[in-house]
Amino acid sequence: MAAHGPLTPARIVFDANGRPQAPDFGDAYHARIGATAQAQAVFLAGNGLPHRWRGRAEFTIAENGFGLGQNFLATWAAWHDDPQRCTRLHYVGVEGHPARGADLARALATSPFPALAQALVAVWPPLLAGWHALDFDGGRIRLLLAFGDAARAWREVHLRADALYLDGFAPDRNPAMWSPELLQAMARRAAPGATAATWSVARPVREGLRSAGFRVEIGPPVGDKRETLRAVFDPPATMHRAPPVTPPGEVLVLGAGLAGAWAAHELAAAGCRVRVLDRHAAPAQEASGNAGGLFHGVVMADDGAHARTLRAAALHAARVLPGWIGRGVPGAAEGLLRLAGAGEDVAALQALIDRHALPGGYVQALDAAAASARAGVAVTQTAWWYPGGGWIAPGALAARLLANIPFDGGMAVARIDHIDGRWALFDTDGRRLATADTLVLANAADAAHLAPWAGWPMGRSRGQVSLWRRVPADAPRPRVPLAGRGYLLDLGDGGLLTGATAQPGDTDAAARVTDHDFNRARLEALCGWRAPPPDGGRVGWRAQVPDRLPVVGAVPAMNAPDATRLDRVVRAPGLFVLGALGSRGLTWGPLAGRLLASQVCGTPWPLEASLAQAWDPARWRVRAARQAPNRLGG
C-alpha cells in the first residue's frame, strides 16, 4: 500500500501558434490538425462512438494520457449532442504529469467547447497524487482523474472499461506509457468486446495489444498520420477477463444518519431504486443531528493509509459540500483553521508539508499572527490552514440528501436473513418489515449486531456538544471554524457551538454539567474565552472501530472459509455496509457513499484499490486468518 511519489507537474510551453508543447518529451500535445479533430477522428470514431453508447445506462471510457483534457471535452460534447446518449458516461483519465491550472486555462482558452472547457478549469483539482472524482451535467458525466505514475495507476484503478483511448506521448519518447505490462493491466480492466484506439501504429504498440488479448487492425489516415490503430478486446478463454456486472434491483438502506443518507443519495444518483428505513420517525435523529460539524483535511507525520484516505475524502468533501451549502443547507465553505500542538513552530509545519509535497490549495502553515488574521480572533499558536475546509449542519444535510428518496421511519430492525435470493428484515416480534435484492447496513453500531459473523469490532463513543443561543457580548466570533482540542463554530444565526467530548462505552443520554464544563475549559485553551455555562447542548453516539477508518463495502459471507487476501474473501450476495464514520462523518461521508455506490453498481471506484482495502469490511477476518497458527489461507 505504498504511497504515490510527489507529482511532477507538466512543463508546458506554447509555440508561436499557441500550440502546447511538452519539451521534457520532445512532443506536442496534439496533432497539427487540432486537438478536437484528432479526438473525433482517432478516439471517438476509432471506438465506434457515439453509436456504441446508445441505449446504455452506463458506459465507461478510460484514457491513458489525459493531458489537457481535449479528448474528454470532445467526448463530453459528442455525448451532450447525442439524443440517444447513454444515461451516465464515466470517463477515467490517467495522467502522470498533470497541468497546472493556469496552463490548462491557457490551453483550453480557444476550445470549440468554451462552456465545457470553463467547467473543467473551474474544478481542476490541486496537484496531488491520487484519484479526483469530478461531476458534470448534474452527475451524468463522471470524470475520475487518476494522477500519478501510470503503471501504478493502472494497477490501482478499479473499473470495467468499454472503450480505451491510448494517448501518451510518442512511444519512442515516452515508452513507459506503452509498455507491455501497462497494456496488460489495461486489458485486465476491459469489458469483453471493449475497443481501443490510438494514433500510434508503432510495432511495440501493435504487439503489446495483441499480447494483451486485442484484435488489432489499421485504421484510416488522420491529418498527417498515414495510419491509425483500432483494436477489439477478444482474449482467449484462458486469459483474465473483467467480471460481469449485474445492476441491482431495489436497494434498501438501513439507517438515515449521514452514513445512510450519503449511501442512499449516491445509489439513487447511480440509477438505483432506493428506499431508506430507520428506527426513528425522521432522518438524522442521533449523532448526525447536531447543529453543525466540521469538514477538513489532515496532515500526519506518517503518510499512510489513514492520512491518504482522509486526504482523499477531504478533497472530495471540498468539491461536494459547497454545492449543498449553496442550495440552502446551513454552513460555510470558506476554509478552516486548526491549531497545531504546543511548541510546534511554523517551520516544523512547513517541513511536514514539504515532505509530503502538499500544495497550498490543500493546506498551508501559518504563524500565530497570520492565523489570528484568518480567524478574526486572537490565537497564540501556529496553525494549519485548510482552504477547502468549513462547516455544515449535518441534520439539514441528511434531510436534503434524502429529500427525493422514499423513507420509512419507525422501522426497528432486529434481524436480517437471506431468503430465496433476497434480504428480509424482521422486527423483534419476527414480523417481516421489508425485502430487497440488495441491503446496505448504515445503522451505525447496530450494523455489527445484525451481521455478527462479520466480526466488526464496532463500538459507540458518546459525544456532548455545548451551544450558546444567547451569546454574551464578549464572545469571540471567528470568521472561519477554529479547531484544535475541541472547536468553536459560529453557526451564522447568532449561535455558537463547541465540543465535543469523547466517551467510549458511555450510555448516558442526558446532557451533563461536567461535560459542558469540560467543553468550556477546552474552549478557553483554544481561544482565551471564558465562556459562561451554555444554554443548550446535545448528546449523540459515534460508531467507530479501533483503526478509526470507515467500514465500507461488501460484507463477508456468513460461513465463508478463511482467506488471507481480501480479494479471496467470499462475500454475502447483495449485502453491503457503510459505517464507523466516527467523529469525521462530514469528511468521510461523501467519498464513502460514492465508493459504496460504485461497488454496488460496478462503476469506477473513486478511490485507489489499496486504499479501499483499508476500509474493507473483511479486513479483520483476513488479519485473523493471517495470524492464526498453522492456518492455510486462500
N, C-alpha and C positions, 0 to 999 in steps of 0.2 A: 504494500500500500504506500509506496514511496511517492513523495510529492513531486509535482512538476518542478523543473528548474525555473528560474526567473525568465520572464518573457523578454525577448529582444524585439522591440517594435520594428516595423518595416521602415527602411530608409528609402524614401521616395523622392525622386527629382522629376520635374516636368520639363519636357523639351520645348522647343520654340513653338510647337503646335499645341502645347498643353497636354500632350500625351504622357501619361505617367510611366516612369521607368524605374526598374529595380537595379541600381548599379551593383549591389552586392552579388547579384546573379547574372549580370550582363544581359538582361532580358527586359522586354516590355510587358506591361500588364495586360495588353490585348493586341490583337492583330490590327493592321493598318486600316482594315475596312470598318473598324469601330467595335467597341465592346458589345453594343446591343445587337448589331448584325451578326457578330460571331456567336453570341449566346443563342440567338434564334436559329441560325443555320446549323451550328455544330451541336449544341446541347439539347435544345428543345426538339428540333427536328430529328436529331440523332437518337433520341429516346422515344420517338413516336408521340410527342406531346404537342398539343393538348389532348389528342384523341384518347390516349391510354388512361387518363384520369377521369374521363367522363363516366358518369353514373356510379362512381365510387364514393363511399362515405369518407374514407381516409386514403391518402396517397402520400408516400414518403420519398423524398429526393435527398440524396447525400452527395455533397460536393467535397472533393479533396483539393483544397486550394481556394478558399473563399475569396481571398484577395480584397478587392474594393467593393465587392457585392454586386457587380454589374449583372452576373448571371442570375443572382437571386432576384434583382429588380425586374429583369426581363421575364423571368418565370412568374413572378407575382403579377406583373401586368398582363401576361397571357392568361393566367388564371382569372383575373378580375374581369377580363373582356369576354370570357367564355361562358355563355349562358348555361352550358351543360357541365360546368366545372364540378369537381369533387366537393363534398361538403367541407372538408378540412384538408389543408395542404400542410404537411410537415416538411421542413427544409433544414437539414443538418449541414452546417458548414465548418469544416476543419481548417484551421489556419495557424501555422506556426509562428508567423510574424505579422500580427495584425497591425493595421494602420492606426496612427494617431488620429484623434478626432478631427483636427484641423486639416490634415492631409486628406482624410476621407471626404470632408465637406468640399474641399477644392476639387477633388477628382470627380465628384458627383454633381458639381455645380451646373454642368451642361447636360445632365442626363435628360433623355427624352421623356422621362417619367418624374418630373420635378416633385410632385406631391409625395410619391413613394420614396424618392431619394431623401427628401427632407425628413420624412418619418423615420427612416433608418438612422440618419445622422443624429436626430434628436434623442434617440435611446441607445446610441453606441456605448457599450459598457466600458468601465475602467479596464485598463490593460492588465488584467490578472489572469494567470493560467487557470484553466478550469472551464466549466460549462456556464453559459449565459443564455437563459431562455427569454425570448422576446416575442410578444404577441402583436399582431396587426389585424386590421379588418375585423375588430370585435372578437379576436381569438380564433378566427377561421384560418388565418395564416400564422403558423407557429414556427419561428426561426430559432434553432438551437445552435449557438456558436460554440465550438469547441476550440479554445485557444490553448496552444501548446504543441509540443513535439508530435508530428503526425503519426509516427509509428505507435507511440504510447496512446495517442488519442483513439486510434482505431482499435487498439486492444481494450480500451475502457468504454467506448461508446456502445450503448445497448439500443439496437434498432433493427428493423426489418425493411431494408430499402427496396423500393420498386424501380428506382432509376438512380444511376450514378453519373455524376459529372466529374471527369478527370481533368483538372485544370491547373496543375502545378506548372512551375516554370520548366523550360525545356529539359528533357531527360539528361542531356549531356552537361547541363549546367546545375541541375538540382536532382541528381539521381535518387536521393533518398525518398523523394515523393513518388517514385515509380518502381520501387524495389519489389522483387517477387514476394517478399514477406508481407509488405504492405498490401499488395493486391490480393494476397491470400486472406488477409484479415478483412478486407472489404468484402470478399466473396462469402466469408462466413456470416456476414450480416446482410446478405442479399436474399430476397424472396425468390422462389422458383419463377423463372421467366423474367426476372429483373433484367433491365437493359443498362448498358453503359455506353458513353460516348466521349470522344476526345478529338482534338485537332492533331494529336501526335500519332504518326504511324511508325514510329521507330521500332526496330526489331525487338528490343527488350520489352517494350510495352505489349506488342502482339504476343510474344512468347509468354510473358508473365500472365496475361489474361487467359490464354489457353490453358496454362498450367493450373490456374485458379478455377477452371470449370466453365469458362465462357466460350461460346462460338463466336469467332471474330470474322468480320467482313470489312472490306474497304468501302468507305462512303464517298460521296461526290465531293468535288473541289469546293472550297470556300475561300473567297478572297485570293490571297497569294499562296494558299495551301492547295497543292495539286490533288491531294487526297486527304480524307479524314478517316476516322475509325469508328465503327459501331460494333457492339457485341451484345449477346444474349446469354444470360446465365442458364446453362443447361448441363449441370455436373453429372458425372456418373453416379449410380446408386450408392456407391461406397463412399462418396465424398460428403462431408458435413453440409447440412442444409439448415437454414434458419427455421426454427419450429413454427408451425402454422399458428395463427391467432384466431380464436373463436370469440366474436363480440359477445359481451354479456347481455342477458335479458334484463329484467328489472333488478336493480341493486338496492338492498336495504342497508341503510346506515344507522347503526345503533349508537345514539349519543348526539346531543345538539349543542355541545360546547364548541370551543374553537376547533378542536380536532375534527369533530363530526361535521361542523359547518364547512370547513375547508375541503374535507373529503367529498361531501355532497356537491359542493359548488363545482369542484374540478371534474367530478364524474359527469355532472349534468352538462358542463361545457364541452366534454368529450363525446357527447351524444347519448349518454346512458339515460334510461328512465330510472329516476332515483326517488326513494321515499325515505324519510327520516323518522325514527322513533326515539322517544326519550321518556324517562320516568316522570319528568316534570311537565307541567302544563304548557310551558313556554321555553324557548331556547335560552341557553346561557344563564342558568339559574345557580350555578355553582361557581367555581373559581373564575370562569370566563365572564362573570357578571360585574366585575369591578368597574369603577367609573373611568379608569384609564390605565394604560400599561405602556411599557416601552418596547421599542424595537431598535436594534443597533448591532453593529459588528463586534468583533473582539480581536485582540492581538495577544498571542500567547508565546512564551519562550519556545515551547515545543510546538512546531507547526505540524502536528499530527492530525489524525482523522477528526478529532473533536474540533480543533481550530479550523480545519479546512471545510468541514461540513457546515460549521456555524458561519463561516465567511460566505460560503455559497448561499446559505439561507438568508443572511443579512442582505446580500446584494439583490437577491430575488425579492425580498420584502421591500427593499427600497424602490424597486421598479413597480411593484404591485399596489402597495398600500396607499401611496398618494392619490391614486385614482379613486379609491373608496372615500378618502377624505374629501376629494373634490366633488363627490356625489352626495355629500351631506353627513357622513359619519364623523362625529366629533374627533378632532385630532389635529396634529400639525406635523409636517414632514420637512422641517427646516434645520435639521441637524440635532445632535445630542452630544453633551459634554460628560465625559466620565473621568472622575478624578483618579489620578494614579496613586500608588501606595506612598506612604510617608517615606521621605528620603530619596525618592526616585526623581532625578533631575531630568530636564528636557533632553539633554544629550543621551541619556540612557534610553529614553523612549524612542528617540530618533534612530539610535543604533539598532534597536529591535525592528523598527520599520524598514530600515535599510537592509538588514539581514534577510528579511523575508520579501524584499523588493515590492513593498505595498505602495501603490500610488496614492497621491494626495486626494484623489476623488473618493478613496475609501476611508483613509484615516490620516490624521495629522497630529503632530506633537506640539503642544502649546505650553509656554511657561505660565506662571500664575497670573501675570498681568494680562496676557493675551486671553487666557481662559476667563478671567473676570470680565473682559470686554465682550467676549462671546456670550457669556451667561447673563450679563446685565446685573449681576450681584457679585460681591466680593468673595473670592475664594483664595485660599492660601497655598494651594498645591498645584503642581503641574497636572496636565490633563490630556487625555486622548479626545480628539475632536473627530466625530463621525458625521461627515456631511450628509450621508444617506439615512441617518437615524431620525428618530422622532417619537411621537406617542399617538395612540389611538384608543378609542373606547371599545374594549373587546365585546361587551354585550351588544352594543349597537351594531358593531361589525358583524357578529354572528347572525343577528336578525336580518341584516341586509343580504348576507350570503345565502340565507335560506328563504328569502322573500318569495321566490317563484318555484319553490320545491315543496311538494306535499309533505306535511308534518303531522304526526300523530303523537300528542302528548298523553301523559298518564299511563304509559306502557312500561310497567315494571317487569323486566325480563329476568327470569330466574334460571333458565336452562335453554341450551340450544342443542339441536340434533340434526344430523344429515339423513333425510328420509326420502327415498325414491329420487335421488339426484337433486334435491332441493334442501335448503336450510330452513328449519322450522324453529320458531321462537315460542317459548312457553312461559306462563306466569307461575307463581308459587302453587297455584291450585291445579297445575297441569293443563290449563286451558291454552289452546294454540292461539297465539296473537297474530302471527304473520308468517308467510313463507316467501322465499325468493331463491333464484338460482345463485345469486352472489350476495354475501353478507360481509359488511365491514364493521368490525368492533372498534368503536371510537368512544367508548363509555368509560374512559379513564381507568382507574384501578380495578373496576368491576370486570373489565375485559379478562383479566387473569383468572377470575372466578368462573367465567363462562367457558374458558379454554384451559383448564388446569393442566392438561397434558403437555402444553407448550412450555411450561417451566419458566415463565417470566417472573423475575424477582421484583415485581412491581409493588411499590409502596405508596403511601399517601403522606404528604407533608402539609401540615396546617400553616396557613399564612393569614396574617391580620394586617389590614391597611388602616390608616388614620386619615380622616377627612375633615377639613375646615370649610364650612359654608359661610360662616360669619368670621371673616378674616380680619385680624387686628391691623391697624394702620402701619405698624412697624414690620409687617410680614414681608419677606423678600418676594419679588415677582420675577423669577428667571424667564428670560426670553426663550430659552430652549430647555428641555428636560435636563436636570442636573442629577447625575448618578455617581455612585461610589459604593460606600457601605450604606445601603439604602438609597433613596432618591427623593427628589422634590419635583413636583409636576404641577404647573399652572393649567387648570382644566379649561381655561378660556371663558368660563361662565362666571368667574368670580371666585371659584373654589380652588383650594389647594389640596393635593393628595401626596401622602408619603407612606412608605412601607419598605418592605413588608417583612414580617417575622418569618422564620422557617423552623417548624417544629415537627419533625418526623414522628409519626405514630400518635400524635395528639388528636383526640377526637372531640374536644370541647368546641361546641358550635357558638358559644357566647363570646361576644367581644369583651376582652378583659382590660381593665385599667393598667395592669402591669405591662401588657403588651403595647398599649398606647404610650406608656412612659418609655419603653424601650425604643419605639419609633421616634419619639421626641428627642431622646438622647442622641440617637444617630443623626437626626436632622441637625441638631446643634453642631455636631462634629463636621457635618457636611458643609454648612454654610454660615454657622455662627448664630443662627436664630434660636432664641429660647422661646419655643412655641408654648402657648397655653394649652391646656387639655383640649382635644378636638371635640367637635360637636357631632361627630359621626364616625363610623368605621364599619368594616365588613370582614367576615371570616370566610375563607374558602380553602379547598384542599387541592394541591397539585399532585398529579400522578407522575412518578419518576422511578427510574431504575438506577442501580449503583453507578453505571458508567456515564450517567447524565446525558445520554443520547436518546433520541426518539426511537420508537419501535414501529417500523413501517414495512409492510409487505405481506407476502403470502404466509399463512400460518402453517406450521408443520402438521403433518397428518398425525392422528391420534396414536396409531400403532406403527409409526414409521421406524424402520431399522436405523440403528446408529450410523452416523456418517461423520467423517472428519473433514468434509468440504461442504460449504453451503450449497454449491450447485448440485450436490448429490442428495440433498435432503428431500424426501418425498413430502409434498405439500397437500394439505386438505383441499379438495376441489372447491373452488369458489369461496374460500374463506380468507379474509384479509383483516389486518389490524392497522390502526393508526393511533398511537398513544404515547404516553410518557413524555409529553412536551415540557413538563416541569415548569420552571419559572420563566421560560423563554417561549411561551406559546405563540406570541405575536411574531416572533422572529422565525421560529421553526415552521409555523403552521402553513404559510403559503407554499413553500417548497415541498413540505411533506405531503400536502394534498395533491400537488401536481405529480409527484413521484408515484403516489398510490394510484392515481387515475391512469398513469401511463402503464403501470404494471397490470392493472385490471384489463385495460383495453388493448395492450400490445403496441402502444405507440412509443416513440423515442423517449428514453428516460432523461430527465433534466439534470441528472447528477451522474458523475463517473461511477462505473460499476463497483470499483473497490470502495468508494465512499458509501454507496448504497448498501454494501455489505456490512458496513459499520452500524447500520440501522436495522439490519435483517432480524426478523422475529425468531429465527432459528439459531442465533449466534450462541446462546447459552447451551443448547443441545450439542452443537458442534464442539464447543470448548470442553464440555463434559466428556464427549467421546474421545477427544484428543488426550485428555488427562487420565482416562481410565487405564488401569494396568492391564497389559496383555490383551488389549482390545484391538481387534482388526477393524479399521474404519473403511468407509466407502470412498 
